[in-house]
């Protein structure tokens, strides 16, 4: 679910992001499972069900790291099988379908490619792994049908730039979806969540990843991330229409969505 960073000058933030994700890449999946009690999988399922992927479309998952969201998009498209002329059942992925996974960190991408190979998808042409920055995407204008970013936008230095890049690469009618740790308002739950965040997460980070600091920064970065309404306004300011959000687990995470007109 991620790492975050304390108040640092902008030029240092990208370097820090790089260092932290390089050091946590191998323990990343385990930490996500432990910190969210496995819930991050359900949240990602929800994100992809809202995307409602369709065969033949082009998707871009930014900050896609270990491929978690991309594999879900792939499975969702492939789950609708069809009969070939010989009567055999085959998946729905065709040559047109493209799932691009973009991440700034080569170590995170390596973990994703390794996982693809373990799933027998090492050479699959629908999965395209691209090293790149959310703030300066290496994709053309109006080329994508869907854009997803899960637990990634909090780590970019200029959120507005990442949002305007998302808008640029989407086709008219394309869908933007962002899953991010957010803000809890339910009174008693908020106290419990605060205790969990400030005390439990850094301790687990130290125990499992040997990295208390990164996970302490994670908590600070969640606190600093704009609240749901504010972030929805930022998405709308980037040009998106029909902007809305859904809180999951009382706002522990939120999924923001919008369409390019
Ligand atoms: N989306 C994955 C998931 O949900 O499991 C990975 C999330 S991980 C918390 C955040 C990812 O964002 C890391 O892989 C990191 O390398 C990537 N990242 C950070 N800054 C980025 C940027 N400016 N552009 C692209 N990726 C970035």
Boltz pocket constraint, residues with backbone or C-beta under 6 A from the ligand:
constraints:
  - pocket:
      binder: B
      contacts: [[A, 1], [A, 2], [A, 3], [A, 17], [A, 21], [A, 62], [A, 63], [A, 64], [A, 65], [A, 66], [A, 67], [A, 68], [A, 69], [A, 102], [A, 103], [A, 104], [A, 105], [A, 108], [A, 132], [A, 133], [A, 134], [A, 135], [A, 149], [A, 150], [A, 151], [A, 152], [A, 155], [A, 156], [A, 157]]
      max_distance: 6.0
